[in-house]
Amino acid sequence: MSHDFLALSLPLPFGMGSVNCYLVHNDKGFYLVDSGAPNATARLQKELGLAGCGPGELRLIVLTHGDFDHIGSAARIRARFGAPIAMHRADAGMAERADMLASRKSGSKMMARIVPLLFGFGQDRLFSPDVLLEDGSDLTPYGWQARVVALPGHSGGSIGVVTAEGNLFCGDLFENTTVPAMGSIVDDRPAMLASVQKEGPGHPAGLSGTRRVFCVWGAWPRGGVMDHREVGRYWNENAEVWTRLSRQGYDTYRDHLNTPAFLAMLPEVRGRNGLDIGCGEGYNTRQLARRVARMTAIDVAEVFIGHARAEEEREPLGIEYQVASAVALPFGDASFDFCTGFMSFMDIPETKLVVREAYRVLKPGGFLQFSITHPCFNTPGRRNLRDENGRTYAFEIGDYFGTEDAVIQEWTFSAAPKDIRDSVRPFRVPAFNRTLSQWFNLLLGTGFVLEQVEEPRPSDEVVAQHPNLQDAQVVPYFLLLRVSKPAWPQTVGGGIDSGGAVRMMSGRRSWHRRQRRSAIAAQSLREGVRCGPSLWKSSDSMRS
């Protein structure tokens, strides 16, 4: 039985941030892991509705522990959707009496009185759980192939849910705000450390096979690194709304800035064989096909590919769409005259593999052209500074050298009317920070030759028609790069004498060896075997 899940980021009161809860879906119904704070009830109900979960379709609410930012909306959700609430018996007192110390060994009694008021967990939010869980509880009777494992330390009744697919939902045992780590709020440190050790190999709790860990802040694959598969899961969740809104004309930065600049920079492609990497719903691929290029396009999000294929059936342009990952392209060496990537490369954590794969599938003399958010001006610490009329006059830029780990950004198309923005779930996009030098050194180190760089700026006429693009006149939002694969491998040194000729031949042999190694590495990734330091397991396809 397959299980899909949706990560829901719910706000905390007074701008204190957000917490995650998770909605799991299979052919038996929906299952909610944690419920957020009391102030997030309306947001959670909206998210459940957008996900297609109506009254009577929610089978179970599982609470990983009894803190108010996890149980705050549970009673209201139970009343509206008719789902039983399940939690560990040790934390039941938190829900029944608003006693945050009910299962804890330490804590301030004054804080115990203040926190429920701070979170708005009053008498109308109290409840008694319908199901009391313990270590080893089986959730199969509710239609979910999952079991409960006790993970005390944050609270006495903290639990995790381990699914048949190897996913672990664990509340506050772990967090991933900047780097994956043990939860920072600890009541019983020895118990917390013992719970963390259950993630270690060979532990009798059987958690050593977990593939992904989902916690209160952030999520990551087991081992601590988000990969292209995990990113693809986010893009599959975004794909339906993204396709609908972009085809209604609300992606103005694409339609009136990025894509026109990209096409203006593009060399002649008539009659040439091209690959669009990370094609999304196919808008830009269709622009290339209309220039009489023979196009193949891949994306790791099958929902996007489904929409792209449907459009190809409606208006045939000879485009072949495939569900595939950019880190392991399913094509032979030297298959394409050119490759493109419209705003996709910066979304893939394994950037080196993407660039190497593009180099591998290009014919000698072919080119790669791609656009990304500008590394200098799209930093984790960016702030848009506006005047009293709402016009951008400057940007505050910070944390340029910030972490390369994924930061989940939430946004939607600013050109969409407010009623439309309010009616849809914001896009959740994993962002990976790369500096300008990292991008250039990666391209040059792979063997590419730099041909052209552009930083598009909208004209006054375009801004008059689309005022939301005005901020892109202050700093460039996008960076466009075109590089080429040498028609014959480059060498270091050389010359016209015999020694130079020997070095040139040596360079050719070295180039062919690199080509063979790249092909072997790509095949290993496709087959899910060890290649270098990382172990890539076969799984559902994800966005690239």
C-alpha positions in Angstrom: 0.0 0.0 0.0 1.5 3.4 -1.0 1.5 6.3 1.3 1.8 10.0 0.2 2.4 12.7 2.7 2.3 16.5 2.9 4.4 18.6 5.2 2.3 21.5 6.7 4.1 24.5 8.2 1.8 26.1 10.8 2.5 29.5 12.4 3.1 30.0 16.1 1.6 32.9 18.0 3.3 36.3 18.2 5.6 35.7 15.3 7.6 33.0 17.1 8.1 31.0 13.9 6.4 27.9 12.8 6.1 24.2 13.4 5.5 21.2 11.1 2.7 18.7 11.2 2.3 16.0 8.5 -0.7 14.8 6.6 -0.4 11.2 5.4 -2.7 9.7 2.7 -3.3 6.2 1.4 -6.3 4.4 -0.2 -7.8 4.0 3.3 -7.9 7.7 4.1 -5.9 10.5 5.8 -3.8 10.5 8.9 -2.6 13.7 10.8 0.6 13.7 12.8 0.5 16.6 15.2 -1.9 19.6 15.0 0.0 22.8 15.6 -0.8 25.6 18.0 -4.4 26.8 18.8 -3.9 29.9 16.7 -3.3 27.7 13.6 -6.6 25.9 13.7 -8.1 27.8 10.8 -5.0 27.4 8.7 -4.8 23.7 9.4 -8.5 23.2 8.5 -7.9 25.1 5.2 -4.8 22.9 4.4 -6.8 19.7 5.1 -9.5 20.9 2.7 -7.0 21.9 0.0 -5.5 18.4 0.3 -8.9 16.8 -0.3 -9.5 15.7 3.2 -13.1 16.3 4.3 -15.1 15.3 7.4 -15.2 11.6 7.8 -12.0 11.0 5.7 -9.5 11.7 8.5 -8.9 8.3 10.1 -6.6 9.2 13.0 -4.8 12.1 14.7 -1.5 11.0 16.2 0.2 13.4 18.6 4.0 12.9 19.0 3.8 14.5 22.5 1.7 16.9 24.6 3.2 20.3 24.1 0.6 23.0 23.1 2.3 23.7 19.7 1.6 20.1 18.8 -1.8 19.4 20.4 -3.4 22.9 20.3 -5.8 22.3 17.4 -6.4 18.6 18.0 -9.8 19.0 19.8 -11.2 21.3 17.1 -10.0 19.0 14.3 -11.5 16.0 16.0 -14.8 17.7 16.3 -14.9 18.9 12.7 -13.5 15.7 11.0 -14.6 13.0 13.4 -11.2 11.5 13.8 -10.0 9.9 17.1 -6.9 11.4 18.9 -4.1 9.0 19.8 -1.1 9.9 22.1 1.1 8.3 24.7 -0.6 7.8 28.1 2.3 9.6 29.9 1.5 12.9 28.1 -2.3 12.7 28.5 -2.3 15.1 31.4 -1.0 17.8 29.2 -4.1 17.6 27.1 -6.6 17.0 29.9 -5.3 19.7 32.4 -3.0 22.0 30.3 -0.2 20.8 32.5 3.1 21.0 30.6 4.9 19.3 33.5 2.6 16.3 33.6 5.3 13.9 32.3 8.4 16.0 32.9 11.1 15.7 35.6 12.0 19.3 35.7 10.5 22.7 34.7 9.4 26.0 36.2 5.9 26.0 37.8 5.6 29.7 36.8 6.4 28.9 33.2 3.9 26.0 33.4 1.2 28.6 34.2 2.3 31.2 31.6 2.9 28.9 28.6 -0.8 27.8 28.2 -1.8 31.5 28.3 0.9 32.4 25.8 -0.3 29.7 23.3 -4.0 30.2 23.9 -4.6 26.7 25.2 -7.6 27.4 27.4 -10.5 25.3 28.7 -12.1 25.1 25.3 -9.0 23.3 24.0 -8.7 20.6 26.7 -9.5 17.1 25.6 -9.0 13.4 26.6 -7.3 11.2 24.0 -9.4 8.5 22.5 -6.5 6.1 22.0 -3.6 5.7 24.5 -0.4 4.6 22.8 2.6 2.8 24.1 5.9 1.5 22.6 5.1 -0.9 19.8 1.5 0.1 19.3 0.3 -1.0 15.8 -1.6 1.5 13.7 -2.6 -1.0 11.0 -6.1 -1.4 12.4 -6.7 2.3 11.4 -5.5 1.5 7.8 -1.9 2.9 8.2 1.0 0.5 8.0 2.9 2.1 10.8 3.9 1.4 14.4 4.7 3.5 17.5 8.1 3.7 19.1 8.6 5.4 22.5 11.2 8.3 22.3 11.2 9.9 25.7 13.5 12.8 26.6 11.7 15.9 25.3 8.8 14.7 27.4 8.0 11.5 29.2 5.4 10.6 26.6 7.2 11.6 23.4 6.8 9.0 20.6 7.7 8.5 17.0 5.7 6.8 14.2 7.7 4.5 11.9 6.0 3.7 8.6 6.4 0.6 6.4 8.3 2.7 3.9 10.9 3.6 6.5 9.8 7.2 7.3 10.1 8.4 10.9 7.8 11.1 12.3 9.4 12.1 15.6 8.2 15.5 16.8 10.9 17.3 18.9 13.4 14.4 19.1 15.3 16.0 16.2 15.3 19.4 14.5 16.7 20.8 11.3 16.8 24.6 11.6 20.3 25.1 10.3 21.8 21.6 10.4 20.2 18.3 11.5 20.6 17.8 15.2 19.1 16.4 18.4 16.2 18.6 19.7 17.4 21.6 21.7 14.6 21.4 24.3 15.5 18.5 26.6 13.8 17.4 29.9 15.6 14.1 30.6 18.9 14.1 28.8 19.9 10.5 29.4 16.4 9.4 28.1 16.8 11.8 25.1 20.2 10.4 24.2 18.9 6.9 24.5 16.0 7.8 22.1 18.5 9.3 19.6 20.5 6.1 19.8 17.5 4.2 18.6 18.3 5.8 15.2 21.7 4.0 15.3 22.5 0.8 13.4 21.5 -2.5 15.0 19.3 -1.0 17.7 16.5 -3.5 18.7 13.9 -0.8 18.2 14.5 -1.4 14.5 14.9 2.2 13.4 18.2 1.6 11.5 16.2 1.2 8.3 14.6 4.6 8.4 15.0 6.5 5.1 13.7 10.0 6.1 13.2 11.7 9.4 10.4 14.3 9.8 10.5 16.5 12.8 9.1 19.7 14.3 11.4 22.0 12.3 12.5 20.7 8.9 13.0 17.2 7.5 15.9 15.3 6.0 16.8 11.9 4.6 18.5 9.6 7.0 22.2 10.6 7.2 21.4 14.3 7.3 21.5 15.4 3.7 18.5 16.4 1.5 18.8 14.9 -1.9 17.1 15.3 -5.3 14.4 12.8 -4.4 13.4 14.7 -1.3 13.4 18.0 -3.3 11.2 16.3 -5.9 8.6 15.4 -3.3 8.2 19.2 -2.6 7.9 20.0 -6.3 5.3 17.3 -6.8 3.3 18.9 -4.0 3.7 22.3 -5.7 3.0 21.2 -9.3 -0.8 21.3 -9.5 -1.1 24.9 -8.2 2.1 26.0 -10.0 0.8 24.8 -13.4 -2.6 26.3 -13.0 -1.4 29.8 -11.8 1.5 30.0 -14.3 -0.8 29.1 -17.2 -3.1 31.8 -16.1 -0.3 34.3 -16.6 0.7 35.0 -13.0 4.4 34.0 -13.3 5.3 37.4 -14.6 9.0 37.2 -13.7 9.2 34.2 -16.0 7.0 35.4 -18.8 8.2 39.0 -19.0 11.8 39.0 -17.7 13.6 35.7 -17.4 12.4 33.8 -20.5 12.6 36.7 -22.9 16.1 37.4 -21.8 17.0 33.7 -22.0 15.7 33.4 -25.6 17.4 36.6 -26.7 20.7 35.2 -25.5 20.1 31.8 -27.0 22.2 30.8 -30.2 20.4 29.5 -33.2 18.9 26.1 -32.4 16.9 25.4 -35.6 17.2 21.7 -36.5 19.4 21.0 -33.5 18.8 18.3 -30.9 18.2 19.8 -27.4 17.6 18.6 -23.8 15.6 20.8 -21.4 16.7 19.8 -17.8 14.0 20.4 -15.1 11.3 21.3 -17.6 8.4 21.7 -15.1 5.1 21.9 -16.9 6.9 22.5 -20.2 6.3 26.2 -20.9 9.9 27.0 -21.8 10.4 23.7 -23.6 7.6 24.7 -25.9 9.3 28.0 -26.6 12.4 26.1 -27.8 10.4 23.7 -29.9 8.7 26.6 -31.6 12.2 27.6 -32.7 12.2 24.4 -34.7 14.5 22.6 -32.3 14.1 18.8 -31.7 13.4 18.8 -28.0 13.6 16.2 -25.3 12.7 17.3 -21.7 13.0 15.7 -18.3 11.7 16.5 -14.8 11.8 14.4 -11.7 8.2 15.5 -10.7 5.8 13.2 -12.5 2.9 15.6 -11.9 4.7 18.3 -14.0 5.5 15.8 -16.7 1.8 14.7 -16.8 0.8 18.3 -17.4 3.5 18.8 -20.1 2.5 15.7 -21.9 -1.2 16.8 -21.9 -0.2 20.1 -23.5 1.9 18.2 -26.1 -1.2 16.2 -27.0 -3.3 19.3 -27.3 -0.6 21.1 -29.4 1.9 18.6 -30.8 5.4 20.1 -31.2 7.4 16.9 -31.3 8.6 17.1 -27.7 9.5 13.9 -25.8 8.9 14.2 -22.1 10.4 11.8 -19.6 10.3 11.5 -15.8 14.0 11.4 -14.9 16.5 13.1 -12.5 19.1 15.6 -13.6 21.7 13.8 -11.5 21.4 10.6 -13.6 20.3 11.5 -17.1 19.0 8.4 -18.9 20.8 9.2 -22.1 24.1 8.2 -23.7 27.2 10.2 -24.0 27.3 13.0 -26.6 23.6 12.7 -27.3 22.6 16.4 -27.6 23.7 19.5 -29.5 22.6 21.7 -26.6 21.1 21.6 -23.0 19.0 24.2 -21.2 17.9 24.7 -17.6 15.3 27.4 -17.0 15.5 28.2 -13.2 16.0 24.5 -12.2 19.7 24.0 -11.4 19.6 26.0 -8.2 16.9 23.7 -6.8 19.0 20.6 -7.0 21.3 19.9 -4.0 23.7 17.7 -6.0 24.8 20.6 -8.2 28.1 19.0 -9.2 26.4 15.9 -10.5 23.9 18.0 -12.6 26.7 20.0 -14.3 28.8 16.8 -14.9 25.8 15.0 -16.4 25.0 18.0 -18.7 28.6 17.9 -19.8 28.5 14.2 -20.4 25.4 14.2 -22.7 26.5 17.2 -24.7 28.3 16.6 -28.0 31.7 18.2 -28.4 31.1 21.8 -29.5 27.6 21.8 -27.9 26.5 24.4 -25.3 24.7 24.5 -22.0 22.6 27.6 -21.2 20.8 28.0 -17.9 19.3 30.6 -15.6 19.3 30.7 -11.8 18.4 33.1 -9.1 21.3 35.5 -8.8 23.7 34.2 -6.1 24.7 37.8 -5.0 21.2 39.1 -4.5 19.1 36.1 -3.6 20.8 35.4 -0.3 19.3 33.9 2.9 19.5 37.3 4.5 17.9 39.4 1.8 15.4 42.2 2.6 13.5 44.4 0.1 13.6 48.0 1.2 10.6 50.0 -0.1 9.6 53.7 0.2 6.3 55.1 1.3 4.8 54.4 -2.1 5.8 50.7 -2.0 8.5 51.1 -4.6 11.8 49.3 -4.0 14.8 51.6 -3.6 17.4 49.2 -2.3 18.1 45.7 -1.0 19.7 44.6 2.2 21.9 41.6 1.5 23.2 39.3 4.2 24.5 35.8 4.8 26.0 35.5 1.3 28.3 32.8 2.6 25.5 31.0 4.5 24.8 27.3 4.8 24.4 25.2 1.7 21.7 23.1 3.5 18.2 23.4 2.3 16.0 26.2 3.6 12.3 25.8 2.9 10.9 29.0 1.4 7.2 29.6 1.2 5.8 32.0 -1.4 3.4 32.3 -4.3 3.2 34.4 -7.5 2.9 38.0 -6.4 1.0 39.0 -9.6 -1.9 36.7 -8.6 -4.9 38.6 -7.0 -5.1 38.3 -3.3 -8.3 36.2 -3.3 -6.5 33.6 -5.5 -3.4 33.7 -3.3 -5.5 33.2 -0.2 -7.3 30.2 -1.8 -4.2 28.1 -2.5 -1.4 26.6 -0.5 1.9 28.6 -0.8 4.6 26.9 -2.7 7.2 25.2 -0.5 10.6 25.4 -2.2 13.8 24.0 -0.8 16.5 26.6 -1.5 20.3 25.8 -1.6 22.7 28.7 -1.2 25.7 28.7 -3.6 28.1 31.6 -4.1 29.0 33.1 -7.4 32.5 31.7 -7.3 31.1 28.2 -6.5 29.0 28.3 -9.7 31.9 29.6 -11.9 34.5 27.2 -10.5 32.1 24.3 -10.8 31.5 25.0 -14.5 35.1 25.7 -15.3 36.4 22.7 -13.3 34.0 20.4 -15.2 35.6 21.4 -18.5 33.2 24.0 -19.8 34.3 27.2 -21.5 32.4 30.3 -20.5 30.7 32.1 -23.5 28.2 34.6 -22.2 26.7 36.0 -18.9 23.6 38.2 -18.6 21.8 39.8 -15.7 18.4 40.7 -17.1 16.7 44.0 -16.2 13.1 44.9 -17.1 12.5 47.9 -19.2 10.4 50.9 -18.1 7.7 49.8 -20.6 7.6 46.3 -19.1 7.4 47.6 -15.6 4.6 50.0 -16.6 2.6 46.9 -17.7 3.7 44.7 -14.8 4.5 46.9 -11.8 5.5 44.0 -9.6 8.7 43.7 -11.7 9.9 47.1 -10.5 12.2 45.7 -7.9 14.2 43.8 -10.6 15.3 47.2 -11.9 17.2 47.8 -8.6 19.2 44.6 -8.5 19.2 41.6 -10.9 17.1 38.8 -9.7 18.4 36.3 -12.2 21.8 35.2 -13.6 21.9 33.7 -17.1 25.0 31.7 -18.1 26.0 30.0 -21.4 29.0 27.6 -21.5 30.2 25.3 -24.1 31.9 21.9 -24.3 35.1 22.2 -26.2 34.9 20.7 -29.7 38.1 18.9 -28.7 39.3 18.4 -25.1 41.3 21.2 -23.6 44.8 20.5 -22.4 47.2 22.2 -20.0 50.4 23.3 -21.7 51.0 22.0 -25.2 52.5 23.8 -28.2 53.6 23.2 -31.7 56.7 21.1 -30.8 56.7 17.4 -30.3 56.5 17.7 -26.6 53.3 19.7 -27.0 51.9 17.1 -29.3 52.6 14.4 -26.7 50.8 16.5 -24.0 47.9 17.0 -26.3 47.5 13.3 -27.0 47.8 12.7 -23.2 45.0 15.2 -22.7 42.8 13.4 -25.2 43.2 10.1 -23.4 42.5 11.7 -20.0 39.4 13.3 -21.4 38.1 10.0 -22.7 38.8 8.4 -19.4 36.8 11.1 -17.6 33.9 10.5 -20.1 33.9 6.8 -19.3 34.0 7.4 -15.5 31.1 9.9 -15.8 29.0 7.3 -17.8 29.8 4.6 -15.2 28.8 6.9 -12.3 25.5 7.9 -14.0 24.7 4.2 -14.6 25.4 3.4 -11.0 23.1 6.2 -9.8 20.3 4.9 -12.1 20.7 1.4 -10.8 20.8 2.6 -7.1 24.3 1.2 -6.3 27.2 2.8 -4.4 29.1 5.3 -6.4 31.8 7.2 -4.5 31.0 8.3 -0.9 27.2 8.3 -1.2 24.7 5.4 -1.3 21.8 6.2 -3.6 18.7 4.0 -3.0 16.0 3.6 -5.6 12.8 5.4 -4.6 10.0 7.4 -6.1 11.2 10.0 -8.6 11.6 13.5 -7.3 11.9 16.9 -8.8 15.2 18.0 -10.4 
